[in-house]
Amino acid sequence: SRAPSLVLKLPESFRTIDGTHCFATLRRILETARNLGWNALETLEAEASELRAKLNQTGLLPDT
């Protein structure tokens, strides 16, 4: 995985901390989707509640 080397480069790659956080969040979402065999575009277009429900079905997200 390239995540450790990517983390070192992030602070120098973005103009704001918020941009860095947004990128990291999207990367985590897409990495999880890829690991679960989900379509990346469908994952990005989905509502948060729909993604939570799908994650609950996998057992990866604790019930709230």
PQR file of N, CA, C, O and H, with PARSE charges and radii, in Angstrom:
ATOM      1  N   SER A   1       0.836  -1.184   0.000 -0.4000 1.5000
ATOM      2  CA  SER A   1       0.000   0.000   0.000 -0.0000 2.0000
ATOM      3  C   SER A   1       0.884   1.252   0.000  0.5500 1.7000
ATOM      4  O   SER A   1       1.951   1.273   0.614 -0.5500 1.4000
ATOM      5  N   ARG A   2       0.432   2.271  -0.684 -0.4000 1.5000
ATOM      6  CA  ARG A   2       1.207   3.500  -0.780 -0.0000 2.0000
ATOM      7  C   ARG A   2       0.787   4.531   0.259  0.5500 1.7000
ATOM      8  O   ARG A   2       1.322   5.640   0.262 -0.5500 1.4000
ATOM      9  H   ARG A   2      -0.435   2.254  -1.183  0.4000 1.0000
ATOM     10  N   ALA A   3      -0.134   4.207   1.124 -0.4000 1.5000
ATOM     11  CA  ALA A   3      -0.658   5.187   2.080 -0.0000 2.0000
ATOM     12  C   ALA A   3       0.426   5.841   2.941  0.5500 1.7000
ATOM     13  O   ALA A   3       0.410   7.065   3.076 -0.5500 1.4000
ATOM     14  H   ALA A   3      -0.568   3.306   1.122  0.4000 1.0000
ATOM     15  N   PRO A   4       1.371   5.094   3.533 -0.5600 1.5000
ATOM     16  CA  PRO A   4       2.368   5.780   4.382  0.2800 2.0000
ATOM     17  C   PRO A   4       3.181   6.836   3.634  0.5500 1.7000
ATOM     18  O   PRO A   4       3.397   7.925   4.163 -0.5500 1.4000
ATOM     19  N   SER A   5       3.633   6.538   2.419 -0.4000 1.5000
ATOM     20  CA  SER A   5       4.407   7.537   1.686 -0.0000 2.0000
ATOM     21  C   SER A   5       3.527   8.692   1.243  0.5500 1.7000
ATOM     22  O   SER A   5       3.989   9.830   1.155 -0.5500 1.4000
ATOM     23  H   SER A   5       3.457   5.653   1.989  0.4000 1.0000
ATOM     24  N   LEU A   6       2.267   8.408   0.965 -0.4000 1.5000
ATOM     25  CA  LEU A   6       1.345   9.456   0.559 -0.0000 2.0000
ATOM     26  C   LEU A   6       1.096  10.423   1.714  0.5500 1.7000
ATOM     27  O   LEU A   6       1.032  11.634   1.507 -0.5500 1.4000
ATOM     28  H   LEU A   6       1.891   7.484   1.037  0.4000 1.0000
ATOM     29  N   VAL A   7       0.957   9.898   2.915 -0.4000 1.5000
ATOM     30  CA  VAL A   7       0.712  10.755   4.082 -0.0000 2.0000
ATOM     31  C   VAL A   7       1.849  11.742   4.264  0.5500 1.7000
ATOM     32  O   VAL A   7       1.610  12.895   4.624 -0.5500 1.4000
ATOM     33  H   VAL A   7       1.009   8.914   3.084  0.4000 1.0000
ATOM     34  N   LEU A   8       3.068  11.320   4.026 -0.4000 1.5000
ATOM     35  CA  LEU A   8       4.212  12.216   4.176 -0.0000 2.0000
ATOM     36  C   LEU A   8       4.180  13.351   3.163  0.5500 1.7000
ATOM     37  O   LEU A   8       4.672  14.444   3.445 -0.5500 1.4000
ATOM     38  H   LEU A   8       3.262  10.383   3.734  0.4000 1.0000
ATOM     39  N   LYS A   9       3.613  13.110   1.996 -0.4000 1.5000
ATOM     40  CA  LYS A   9       3.587  14.118   0.946 -0.0000 2.0000
ATOM     41  C   LYS A   9       2.382  15.039   1.027  0.5500 1.7000
ATOM     42  O   LYS A   9       2.409  16.126   0.450 -0.5500 1.4000
ATOM     43  H   LYS A   9       3.214  12.222   1.767  0.4000 1.0000
ATOM     44  N   LEU A  10       1.330  14.640   1.722 -0.4000 1.5000
ATOM     45  CA  LEU A  10       0.096  15.422   1.746 -0.0000 2.0000
ATOM     46  C   LEU A  10       0.273  16.859   2.209  0.5500 1.7000
ATOM     47  O   LEU A  10      -0.224  17.760   1.534 -0.5500 1.4000
ATOM     48  H   LEU A  10       1.308  13.757   2.190  0.4000 1.0000
ATOM     49  N   PRO A  11       0.951  17.127   3.316 -0.5600 1.5000
ATOM     50  CA  PRO A  11       1.042  18.521   3.761  0.2800 2.0000
ATOM     51  C   PRO A  11       1.673  19.451   2.726  0.5500 1.7000
ATOM     52  O   PRO A  11       1.362  20.642   2.706 -0.5500 1.4000
ATOM     53  N   GLU A  12       2.535  18.941   1.884 -0.4000 1.5000
ATOM     54  CA  GLU A  12       3.184  19.774   0.874 -0.0000 2.0000
ATOM     55  C   GLU A  12       2.368  19.890  -0.408  0.5500 1.7000
ATOM     56  O   GLU A  12       2.681  20.717  -1.265 -0.5500 1.4000
ATOM     57  H   GLU A  12       2.788  17.974   1.901  0.4000 1.0000
ATOM     58  N   SER A  13       1.324  19.072  -0.552 -0.4000 1.5000
ATOM     59  CA  SER A  13       0.591  18.990  -1.807 -0.0000 2.0000
ATOM     60  C   SER A  13      -0.669  19.848  -1.856  0.5500 1.7000
ATOM     61  O   SER A  13      -1.184  20.115  -2.942 -0.5500 1.4000
ATOM     62  H   SER A  13       1.070  18.401   0.144  0.4000 1.0000
ATOM     63  N   PHE A  14      -1.172  20.279  -0.717 -0.4000 1.5000
ATOM     64  CA  PHE A  14      -2.431  21.000  -0.690 -0.0000 2.0000
ATOM     65  C   PHE A  14      -2.235  22.390  -0.114  0.5500 1.7000
ATOM     66  O   PHE A  14      -1.321  22.629   0.675 -0.5500 1.4000
ATOM     67  H   PHE A  14      -0.754  20.061   0.165  0.4000 1.0000
ATOM     68  N   ARG A  15      -3.101  23.299  -0.518 -0.4000 1.5000
ATOM     69  CA  ARG A  15      -2.986  24.681  -0.070 -0.0000 2.0000
ATOM     70  C   ARG A  15      -3.519  24.892   1.338  0.5500 1.7000
ATOM     71  O   ARG A  15      -3.088  25.808   2.038 -0.5500 1.4000
ATOM     72  H   ARG A  15      -3.844  23.105  -1.160  0.4000 1.0000
ATOM     73  N   THR A  16      -4.465  24.036   1.758 -0.4000 1.5000
ATOM     74  CA  THR A  16      -5.049  24.201   3.088 -0.0000 2.0000
ATOM     75  C   THR A  16      -5.109  22.858   3.803  0.5500 1.7000
ATOM     76  O   THR A  16      -5.065  21.800   3.176 -0.5500 1.4000
ATOM     77  H   THR A  16      -4.814  23.291   1.189  0.4000 1.0000
ATOM     78  N   ILE A  17      -5.209  22.922   5.108 -0.4000 1.5000
ATOM     79  CA  ILE A  17      -5.389  21.718   5.919 -0.0000 2.0000
ATOM     80  C   ILE A  17      -6.735  21.080   5.577  0.5500 1.7000
ATOM     81  O   ILE A  17      -6.843  19.855   5.524 -0.5500 1.4000
ATOM     82  H   ILE A  17      -5.245  23.782   5.617  0.4000 1.0000
ATOM     83  N   ASP A  18      -7.760  21.902   5.345 -0.4000 1.5000
ATOM     84  CA  ASP A  18      -9.075  21.366   4.988 -0.0000 2.0000
ATOM     85  C   ASP A  18      -8.996  20.546   3.698  0.5500 1.7000
ATOM     86  O   ASP A  18      -9.630  19.496   3.590 -0.5500 1.4000
ATOM     87  H   ASP A  18      -7.671  22.897   5.388  0.4000 1.0000
ATOM     88  N   GLY A  19      -8.227  21.018   2.731 -0.4000 1.5000
ATOM     89  CA  GLY A  19      -8.051  20.273   1.486 -0.0000 2.0000
ATOM     90  C   GLY A  19      -7.380  18.935   1.727  0.5500 1.7000
ATOM     91  O   GLY A  19      -7.737  17.933   1.107 -0.5500 1.4000
ATOM     92  H   GLY A  19      -7.712  21.871   2.818  0.4000 1.0000
ATOM     93  N   THR A  20      -6.412  18.918   2.623 -0.4000 1.5000
ATOM     94  CA  THR A  20      -5.718  17.685   2.978 -0.0000 2.0000
ATOM     95  C   THR A  20      -6.687  16.707   3.636  0.5500 1.7000
ATOM     96  O   THR A  20      -6.673  15.516   3.326 -0.5500 1.4000
ATOM     97  H   THR A  20      -6.122  19.732   3.127  0.4000 1.0000
ATOM     98  N   HIS A  21      -7.529  17.206   4.542 -0.4000 1.5000
ATOM     99  CA  HIS A  21      -8.495  16.354   5.233 -0.0000 2.0000
ATOM    100  C   HIS A  21      -9.532  15.805   4.251  0.5500 1.7000
ATOM    101  O   HIS A  21      -9.899  14.633   4.331 -0.5500 1.4000
ATOM    102  H   HIS A  21      -7.540  18.174   4.793  0.4000 1.0000
ATOM    103  N   CYS A  22     -10.003  16.637   3.332 -0.4000 1.5000
ATOM    104  CA  CYS A  22     -10.971  16.175   2.327 -0.0000 2.0000
ATOM    105  C   CYS A  22     -10.375  15.072   1.462  0.5500 1.7000
ATOM    106  O   CYS A  22     -11.028  14.061   1.201 -0.5500 1.4000
ATOM    107  H   CYS A  22      -9.704  17.590   3.266  0.4000 1.0000
ATOM    108  N   PHE A  23      -9.152  15.264   1.024 -0.4000 1.5000
ATOM    109  CA  PHE A  23      -8.490  14.261   0.208 -0.0000 2.0000
ATOM    110  C   PHE A  23      -8.341  12.947   0.972  0.5500 1.7000
ATOM    111  O   PHE A  23      -8.611  11.874   0.433 -0.5500 1.4000
ATOM    112  H   PHE A  23      -8.623  16.085   1.237  0.4000 1.0000
ATOM    113  N   ALA A  24      -7.909  13.038   2.235 -0.4000 1.5000
ATOM    114  CA  ALA A  24      -7.712  11.834   3.039 -0.0000 2.0000
ATOM    115  C   ALA A  24      -9.034  11.097   3.259  0.5500 1.7000
ATOM    116  O   ALA A  24      -9.073   9.867   3.226 -0.5500 1.4000
ATOM    117  H   ALA A  24      -7.689  13.909   2.673  0.4000 1.0000
ATOM    118  N   THR A  25     -10.104  11.838   3.482 -0.4000 1.5000
ATOM    119  CA  THR A  25     -11.419  11.223   3.663 -0.0000 2.0000
ATOM    120  C   THR A  25     -11.862  10.505   2.397  0.5500 1.7000
ATOM    121  O   THR A  25     -12.309   9.359   2.451 -0.5500 1.4000
ATOM    122  H   THR A  25     -10.072  12.837   3.509  0.4000 1.0000
ATOM    123  N   LEU A  26     -11.737  11.179   1.258 -0.4000 1.5000
ATOM    124  CA  LEU A  26     -12.116  10.544  -0.011 -0.0000 2.0000
ATOM    125  C   LEU A  26     -11.269   9.316  -0.295  0.5500 1.7000
ATOM    126  O   LEU A  26     -11.777   8.310  -0.792 -0.5500 1.4000
ATOM    127  H   LEU A  26     -11.374  12.110   1.214  0.4000 1.0000
ATOM    128  N   ARG A  27     -10.000   9.390   0.011 -0.4000 1.5000
ATOM    129  CA  ARG A  27      -9.117   8.249  -0.210 -0.0000 2.0000
ATOM    130  C   ARG A  27      -9.532   7.057   0.649  0.5500 1.7000
ATOM    131  O   ARG A  27      -9.549   5.922   0.173 -0.5500 1.4000
ATOM    132  H   ARG A  27      -9.588  10.207   0.414  0.4000 1.0000
ATOM    133  N   ARG A  28      -9.868   7.316   1.924 -0.4000 1.5000
ATOM    134  CA  ARG A  28     -10.317   6.230   2.812 -0.0000 2.0000
ATOM    135  C   ARG A  28     -11.614   5.615   2.303  0.5500 1.7000
ATOM    136  O   ARG A  28     -11.770   4.394   2.311 -0.5500 1.4000
ATOM    137  H   ARG A  28      -9.854   8.238   2.311  0.4000 1.0000
ATOM    138  N   ILE A  29     -12.538   6.452   1.863 -0.4000 1.5000
ATOM    139  CA  ILE A  29     -13.818   5.962   1.350 -0.0000 2.0000
ATOM    140  C   ILE A  29     -13.590   5.090   0.123  0.5500 1.7000
ATOM    141  O   ILE A  29     -14.148   3.997   0.025 -0.5500 1.4000
ATOM    142  H   ILE A  29     -12.412   7.444   1.856  0.4000 1.0000
ATOM    143  N   LEU A  30     -12.772   5.568  -0.815 -0.4000 1.5000
ATOM    144  CA  LEU A  30     -12.534   4.810  -2.041 -0.0000 2.0000
ATOM    145  C   LEU A  30     -11.740   3.533  -1.778  0.5500 1.7000
ATOM    146  O   LEU A  30     -11.975   2.514  -2.427 -0.5500 1.4000
ATOM    147  H   LEU A  30     -12.320   6.456  -0.736  0.4000 1.0000
ATOM    148  N   GLU A  31     -10.813   3.579  -0.843 -0.4000 1.5000
ATOM    149  CA  GLU A  31     -10.040   2.375  -0.501 -0.0000 2.0000
ATOM    150  C   GLU A  31     -10.950   1.316   0.115  0.5500 1.7000
ATOM    151  O   GLU A  31     -10.842   0.133  -0.211 -0.5500 1.4000
ATOM    152  H   GLU A  31     -10.622   4.407  -0.316  0.4000 1.0000
ATOM    153  N   THR A  32     -11.847   1.743   1.005 -0.4000 1.5000
ATOM    154  CA  THR A  32     -12.802   0.804   1.599 -0.0000 2.0000
ATOM    155  C   THR A  32     -13.715   0.231   0.528  0.5500 1.7000
ATOM    156  O   THR A  32     -13.971  -0.973   0.507 -0.5500 1.4000
ATOM    157  H   THR A  32     -11.934   2.703   1.269  0.4000 1.0000
ATOM    158  N   ALA A  33     -14.206   1.085  -0.362 -0.4000 1.5000
ATOM    159  CA  ALA A  33     -15.079   0.628  -1.440 -0.0000 2.0000
ATOM    160  C   ALA A  33     -14.360  -0.401  -2.319  0.5500 1.7000
ATOM    161  O   ALA A  33     -14.937  -1.424  -2.687 -0.5500 1.4000
ATOM    162  H   ALA A  33     -13.998   2.063  -0.346  0.4000 1.0000
ATOM    163  N   ARG A  34     -13.121  -0.126  -2.645 -0.4000 1.5000
ATOM    164  CA  ARG A  34     -12.350  -1.053  -3.479 -0.0000 2.0000
ATOM    165  C   ARG A  34     -12.171  -2.389  -2.770  0.5500 1.7000
ATOM    166  O   ARG A  34     -12.327  -3.444  -3.384 -0.5500 1.4000
ATOM    167  H   ARG A  34     -12.652   0.705  -2.346  0.4000 1.0000
ATOM    168  N   ASN A  35     -11.844  -2.348  -1.476 -0.4000 1.5000
ATOM    169  CA  ASN A  35     -11.652  -3.575  -0.707 -0.0000 2.0000
ATOM    170  C   ASN A  35     -12.922  -4.412  -0.619  0.5500 1.7000
ATOM    171  O   ASN A  35     -12.861  -5.637  -0.512 -0.5500 1.4000
ATOM    172  H   ASN A  35     -11.717  -1.491  -0.977  0.4000 1.0000
ATOM    173  N   LEU A  36     -14.088  -3.735  -0.664 -0.4000 1.5000
ATOM    174  CA  LEU A  36     -15.364  -4.439  -0.587 -0.0000 2.0000
ATOM    175  C   LEU A  36     -15.921  -4.795  -1.962  0.5500 1.7000
ATOM    176  O   LEU A  36     -16.975  -5.422  -2.062 -0.5500 1.4000
ATOM    177  H   LEU A  36     -14.138  -2.740  -0.751  0.4000 1.0000
ATOM    178  N   GLY A  37     -15.217  -4.398  -3.018 -0.4000 1.5000
ATOM    179  CA  GLY A  37     -15.670  -4.702  -4.371 -0.0000 2.0000
ATOM    180  C   GLY A  37     -16.777  -3.794  -4.873  0.5500 1.7000
ATOM    181  O   GLY A  37     -17.493  -4.143  -5.812 -0.5500 1.4000
ATOM    182  H   GLY A  37     -14.361  -3.889  -2.937  0.4000 1.0000
ATOM    183  N   TRP A  38     -16.923  -2.625  -4.251 -0.4000 1.5000
ATOM    184  CA  TRP A  38     -17.947  -1.672  -4.662 -0.0000 2.0000
ATOM    185  C   TRP A  38     -17.444  -0.826  -5.829  0.5500 1.7000
ATOM    186  O   TRP A  38     -16.239  -0.633  -5.990 -0.5500 1.4000
ATOM    187  H   TRP A  38     -16.341  -2.341  -3.489  0.4000 1.0000
ATOM    188  N   ASN A  39     -18.358  -0.333  -6.627 -0.4000 1.5000
ATOM    189  CA  ASN A  39     -18.044   0.571  -7.721 -0.0000 2.0000
ATOM    190  C   ASN A  39     -17.695   1.944  -7.144  0.5500 1.7000
ATOM    191  O   ASN A  39     -18.455   2.495  -6.347 -0.5500 1.4000
ATOM    192  H   ASN A  39     -19.337  -0.490  -6.496  0.4000 1.0000
ATOM    193  N   ALA A  40     -16.557   2.491  -7.539 -0.4000 1.5000
ATOM    194  CA  ALA A  40     -16.082   3.758  -6.975 -0.0000 2.0000
ATOM    195  C   ALA A  40     -17.037   4.912  -7.255  0.5500 1.7000
ATOM    196  O   ALA A  40     -17.341   5.689  -6.351 -0.5500 1.4000
ATOM    197  H   ALA A  40     -15.939   2.044  -8.186  0.4000 1.0000
ATOM    198  N   LEU A  41     -17.509   5.035  -8.479 -0.4000 1.5000
ATOM    199  CA  LEU A  41     -18.401   6.145  -8.824 -0.0000 2.0000
ATOM    200  C   LEU A  41     -19.730   6.034  -8.083  0.5500 1.7000
ATOM    201  O   LEU A  41     -20.243   7.031  -7.575 -0.5500 1.4000
ATOM    202  H   LEU A  41     -17.262   4.403  -9.213  0.4000 1.0000
ATOM    203  N   GLU A  42     -20.285   4.832  -8.018 -0.4000 1.5000
ATOM    204  CA  GLU A  42     -21.537   4.640  -7.277 -0.0000 2.0000
ATOM    205  C   GLU A  42     -21.349   4.966  -5.795  0.5500 1.7000
ATOM    206  O   GLU A  42     -22.248   5.517  -5.160 -0.5500 1.4000
ATOM    207  H   GLU A  42     -19.868   4.022  -8.430  0.4000 1.0000
ATOM    208  N   THR A  43     -20.193   4.630  -5.251 -0.4000 1.5000
ATOM    209  CA  THR A  43     -19.905   4.925  -3.851 -0.0000 2.0000
ATOM    210  C   THR A  43     -19.872   6.429  -3.625  0.5500 1.7000
ATOM    211  O   THR A  43     -20.449   6.920  -2.655 -0.5500 1.4000
ATOM    212  H   THR A  43     -19.463   4.182  -5.767  0.4000 1.0000
ATOM    213  N   LEU A  44     -19.206   7.164  -4.503 -0.4000 1.5000
ATOM    214  CA  LEU A  44     -19.125   8.622  -4.351 -0.0000 2.0000
ATOM    215  C   LEU A  44     -20.477   9.302  -4.537  0.5500 1.7000
ATOM    216  O   LEU A  44     -20.731  10.349  -3.942 -0.5500 1.4000
ATOM    217  H   LEU A  44     -18.737   6.765  -5.291  0.4000 1.0000
ATOM    218  N   GLU A  45     -21.345   8.715  -5.358 -0.4000 1.5000
ATOM    219  CA  GLU A  45     -22.665   9.302  -5.608 -0.0000 2.0000
ATOM    220  C   GLU A  45     -23.683   8.942  -4.536  0.5500 1.7000
ATOM    221  O   GLU A  45     -24.729   9.585  -4.449 -0.5500 1.4000
ATOM    222  H   GLU A  45     -21.139   7.864  -5.841  0.4000 1.0000
ATOM    223  N   ALA A  46     -23.403   7.930  -3.717 -0.4000 1.5000
ATOM    224  CA  ALA A  46     -24.366   7.436  -2.741 -0.0000 2.0000
ATOM    225  C   ALA A  46     -24.533   8.397  -1.565  0.5500 1.7000
ATOM    226  O   ALA A  46     -23.621   9.149  -1.219 -0.5500 1.4000
ATOM    227  H   ALA A  46     -22.553   7.408  -3.788  0.4000 1.0000
ATOM    228  N   GLU A  47     -25.708   8.354  -0.969 -0.4000 1.5000
ATOM    229  CA  GLU A  47     -25.969   9.110   0.252 -0.0000 2.0000
ATOM    230  C   GLU A  47     -25.220   8.451   1.402  0.5500 1.7000
ATOM    231  O   GLU A  47     -25.001   7.239   1.397 -0.5500 1.4000
ATOM    232  H   GLU A  47     -26.449   7.744  -1.250  0.4000 1.0000
ATOM    233  N   ALA A  48     -24.831   9.248   2.378 -0.4000 1.5000
ATOM    234  CA  ALA A  48     -24.100   8.735   3.539 -0.0000 2.0000
ATOM    235  C   ALA A  48     -24.896   7.650   4.261  0.5500 1.7000
ATOM    236  O   ALA A  48     -24.323   6.658   4.712 -0.5500 1.4000
ATOM    237  H   ALA A  48     -25.009  10.232   2.382  0.4000 1.0000
ATOM    238  N   SER A  49     -26.215   7.832   4.375 -0.4000 1.5000
ATOM    239  CA  SER A  49     -27.047   6.844   5.072 -0.0000 2.0000
ATOM    240  C   SER A  49     -27.049   5.509   4.329  0.5500 1.7000
ATOM    241  O   SER A  49     -27.077   4.449   4.954 -0.5500 1.4000
ATOM    242  H   SER A  49     -26.680   8.638   4.009  0.4000 1.0000
ATOM    243  N   GLU A  50     -27.019   5.559   3.006 -0.4000 1.5000
ATOM    244  CA  GLU A  50     -26.967   4.336   2.198 -0.0000 2.0000
ATOM    245  C   GLU A  50     -25.637   3.607   2.409  0.5500 1.7000
ATOM    246  O   GLU A  50     -25.613   2.382   2.531 -0.5500 1.4000
ATOM    247  H   GLU A  50     -26.996   6.420   2.498  0.4000 1.0000
ATOM    248  N   LEU A  51     -24.532   4.357   2.452 -0.4000 1.5000
ATOM    249  CA  LEU A  51     -23.223   3.746   2.682 -0.0000 2.0000
ATOM    250  C   LEU A  51     -23.141   3.138   4.078  0.5500 1.7000
ATOM    251  O   LEU A  51     -22.590   2.052   4.254 -0.5500 1.4000
ATOM    252  H   LEU A  51     -24.551   5.352   2.352  0.4000 1.0000
ATOM    253  N   ARG A  52     -23.697   3.848   5.084 -0.4000 1.5000
ATOM    254  CA  ARG A  52     -23.702   3.307   6.447 -0.0000 2.0000
ATOM    255  C   ARG A  52     -24.466   1.994   6.502  0.5500 1.7000
ATOM    256  O   ARG A  52     -24.025   1.047   7.153 -0.5500 1.4000
ATOM    257  H   ARG A  52     -24.144   4.730   4.941  0.4000 1.0000
ATOM    258  N   ALA A  53     -25.611   1.928   5.822 -0.4000 1.5000
ATOM    259  CA  ALA A  53     -26.415   0.701   5.811 -0.0000 2.0000
ATOM    260  C   ALA A  53     -25.638  -0.441   5.158  0.5500 1.7000
ATOM    261  O   ALA A  53     -25.654  -1.570   5.649 -0.5500 1.4000
ATOM    262  H   ALA A  53     -25.969   2.698   5.294  0.4000 1.0000
ATOM    263  N   LYS A  54     -24.960  -0.141   4.050 -0.4000 1.5000
ATOM    264  CA  LYS A  54     -24.165  -1.177   3.385 -0.0000 2.0000
ATOM    265  C   LYS A  54     -23.010  -1.646   4.263  0.5500 1.7000
ATOM    266  O   LYS A  54     -22.710  -2.839   4.309 -0.5500 1.4000
ATOM    267  H   LYS A  54     -24.947   0.776   3.651  0.4000 1.0000
ATOM    268  N   LEU A  55     -22.360  -0.712   4.960 -0.4000 1.5000
ATOM    269  CA  LEU A  55     -21.268  -1.074   5.856 -0.0000 2.0000
ATOM    270  C   LEU A  55     -21.774  -1.888   7.048  0.5500 1.7000
ATOM    271  O   LEU A  55     -21.097  -2.812   7.500 -0.5500 1.4000
ATOM    272  H   LEU A  55     -22.604   0.257   4.923  0.4000 1.0000
ATOM    273  N   ASN A  56     -22.960  -1.551   7.558 -0.4000 1.5000
ATOM    274  CA  ASN A  56     -23.541  -2.331   8.649 -0.0000 2.0000
ATOM    275  C   ASN A  56     -23.768  -3.774   8.222  0.5500 1.7000
ATOM    276  O   ASN A  56     -23.590  -4.694   9.021 -0.5500 1.4000
ATOM    277  H   ASN A  56     -23.510  -0.801   7.191  0.4000 1.0000
ATOM    278  N   GLN A  57     -24.160  -3.977   6.970 -0.4000 1.5000
ATOM    279  CA  GLN A  57     -24.386  -5.324   6.462 -0.0000 2.0000
ATOM    280  C   GLN A  57     -23.094  -6.130   6.401  0.5500 1.7000
ATOM    281  O   GLN A  57     -23.119  -7.356   6.512 -0.5500 1.4000
ATOM    282  H   GLN A  57     -24.305  -3.230   6.321  0.4000 1.0000
ATOM    283  N   THR A  58     -21.970  -5.450   6.224 -0.4000 1.5000
ATOM    284  CA  THR A  58     -20.686  -6.149   6.150 -0.0000 2.0000
ATOM    285  C   THR A  58     -20.129  -6.441   7.527  0.5500 1.7000
ATOM    286  O   THR A  58     -19.222  -7.261   7.664 -0.5500 1.4000
ATOM    287  H   THR A  58     -21.950  -4.454   6.134  0.4000 1.0000
ATOM    288  N   GLY A  59     -20.659  -5.781   8.561 -0.4000 1.5000
ATOM    289  CA  GLY A  59     -20.161  -5.954   9.918 -0.0000 2.0000
ATOM    290  C   GLY A  59     -18.953  -5.074  10.222  0.5500 1.7000
ATOM    291  O   GLY A  59     -18.346  -5.206  11.285 -0.5500 1.4000
ATOM    292  H   GLY A  59     -21.397  -5.114   8.451  0.4000 1.0000
ATOM    293  N   LEU A  60     -18.594  -4.172   9.297 -0.4000 1.5000
ATOM    294  CA  LEU A  60     -17.444  -3.303   9.497 -0.0000 2.0000
ATOM    295  C   LEU A  60     -17.759  -2.056  10.299  0.5500 1.7000
ATOM    296  O   LEU A  60     -16.854  -1.406  10.824 -0.5500 1.4000
ATOM    297  H   LEU A  60     -19.086  -4.065   8.433  0.4000 1.0000
ATOM    298  N   LEU A  61     -19.033  -1.720  10.398 -0.4000 1.5000
ATOM    299  CA  LEU A  61     -19.445  -0.497  11.100 -0.0000 2.0000
ATOM    300  C   LEU A  61     -20.307  -0.887  12.287  0.5500 1.7000
ATOM    301  O   LEU A  61     -21.310  -1.577  12.108 -0.5500 1.4000
ATOM    302  H   LEU A  61     -19.768  -2.248   9.972  0.4000 1.0000
ATOM    303  N   PRO A  62     -19.950  -0.469  13.486 -0.5600 1.5000
ATOM    304  CA  PRO A  62     -20.773  -0.852  14.639  0.2800 2.0000
ATOM    305  C   PRO A  62     -22.149  -0.194  14.577  0.5500 1.7000
ATOM    306  O   PRO A  62     -22.292   0.920  14.073 -0.5500 1.4000
ATOM    307  N   ASP A  63     -23.149  -0.889  15.090 -0.4000 1.5000
ATOM    308  CA  ASP A  63     -24.499  -0.321  15.148 -0.0000 2.0000
ATOM    309  C   ASP A  63     -24.502   0.864  16.084  0.5500 1.7000
ATOM    310  O   ASP A  63     -23.836   0.858  17.120 -0.5500 1.4000
ATOM    311  H   ASP A  63     -23.032  -1.794  15.499  0.4000 1.0000
ATOM    312  N   THR A  64     -25.269   1.896  15.705 -0.4000 1.5000
ATOM    313  CA  THR A  64     -25.370   3.083  16.557 -0.0000 2.0000
ATOM    314  C   THR A  64     -26.751   3.204  17.132  0.5500 1.7000
ATOM    315  O   THR A  64     -27.030   4.144  17.877 -0.5500 1.4000
ATOM    316  H   THR A  64     -25.809   1.901  14.864  0.4000 1.0000
TER
END
